[in-house]
């Protein structure tokens, strides 16, 4: 586990205060951990969960039993587009494939509705870069964050897998 003082290994090429807490394009520790999960490419979550769309609050909640384990917030932009804001998996449920499966289910729902997305969430952006079969869902006129994340040198780490959290 890395310390909270250790720099994260990702930085955005398009800083945006809504996406990056520091406003400088550096991901938070939590964002970096969840991006790692997406990049690790698990094909199935470690346990079953459901996704519940709460249109009033603008969130797709990931729920296991009676407990919320994560979510993906969004805004509605007209009749045909969602703006995907932020994905979250609570720490005790990370590294179980939940982020990957949550994003997959949300994007499958968007596709089933015939809508497009604008991406402000760096985790969703990373997912789509890793799974290009979802790239057609990105609204061409309003793509959001259009470039991925580049590694930030992390002293003492010889490879990205070496920085496991």
N, C-alpha and C positions, 0 to 999 in steps of 0.2 A: 504494500500500500504506500502510495506516495504521500508526502506531507502536503498540507494545504499551501505551504509557502513555495513549493516546487512549481516552476512554470509548467503550464499545460503544453502538450506537444502540438497543438493546432492553433493556427491563426487564420482569420478570414482575409481574403483579398478585397472584401468589400465591408469595411467596418460600418456598423449600424447600431445605434444605441438600443433599438428595439430587440435586436438579436443578441448583442454582446453587452453584458452587464457593465463592462468598463468603458464602453463607447470607443474603444481603440481597436476592436477587431480580435481581441483575445477571448477565447471561450472560457467559460467558468469551468472549474474542476468537475462539477456535475455534468455539464455538457460534454466534456471530453470523455468522461467515463461511459456515458451512454453512446457516444459515437464509437468508442472502442467496441462496444457490444454489437453495434450494427456492422462494423467491419469484420468482426469475428465470424459472421455468417452462420449463426445457428439456423437450422431449418425448422425446428419446432421448439416452442417454449418448453421449459422444464415441467410446467404444470399448466392445467387448463385455466383459461380465463375468458370472460366475455367482454365485448366492447359495446358500450351503451352511448348513443349519441344524445347529448343534452342540448337541444337547439336553443333553449332559452339562455343557457350559460355560455354556449359556444365552445363546447368541449366534447371530445370523444373520450369517455372514461374507460379505463381498463379495470375490470372488477373480477376478483377471485372470491367466490363465496359472497360474503357480505362486506368485503373490504376493498376499497379503492387501492390499486397498486400502481397506477400511473395514469397518464392522460396526454392528449394532444389538443391544444387550444386552437381555435380558429375564429375568423370573422367571415361573415357573408359579404361578398362583393358582387351585388347584382344577382340575377337569377341563375347565372351559369358559372360562377366562380367562387371558390373558397380561398381565403388567405390563411395558410398554415403558419401559426405563430410560434408555438413552442411545444416540444415533446418532453415528457418527464416520466421517469420510472423511479419510484421511491427506493432509497439505497438498499433496503433489505431484500428487494426483489430484482436487483440488477444481476447481470451476467447469467440470465436464465432464458434469453431470447425474447423477452417481452417487448422491448423497444422495436425490434425488427418486426415482430408479428403484429404489434399495434399499428405501426406505420403501414404495413402491407394491407391490413384490414381497412384502415381509413382510406387509403388510395383505391382499394377495390370498391369501396362504397362510393367514392367520388366518381369512379369510372361508371359504375352501375347507374348513377344519376345523370350521366352525360355532361358532367361539369369539368372544369379545369381548375388548376391551383396556381396560386402565387405563393412562393416559398420564402418565408422569413426565418424559418427555423433551420439552424445549421445541421441538426441531426437528420431532419427530413431531406435536406439537400444531400448529405452524405449517403443516405439510403438510396436516393434516386441515382446518384453517381455509381453506386455499387450494383444497382438493379436497373439498368437502362430501359428495361421493358416498361417502366413507368414514366419515362421521360416525355411521352406524348401527352401526358396530363398537365404538363407545365404550360400555362397560358403564354403564348408567344408575345403578346403585347405587354404583359405584366408578369414577367418571370420571377421577380423578387431577387434574391441573392443568386447571381448567375454563375459564380465560380465557387469551387470547393475550398478546401482548407489545406494549407500547406504546413508541414511539420515545423515546429519551432525547436531548434536544437535543445536537447535535454542532457546536460552533462552527466556522464556516468552510465548512459543508456546506449547500448550498442545497436539495438534494433527496436522498431516500434513494439514488438511483442515483449521486449524487455521492460517496457514501461507499464506493465499491467498494474492495475489499481485494485 
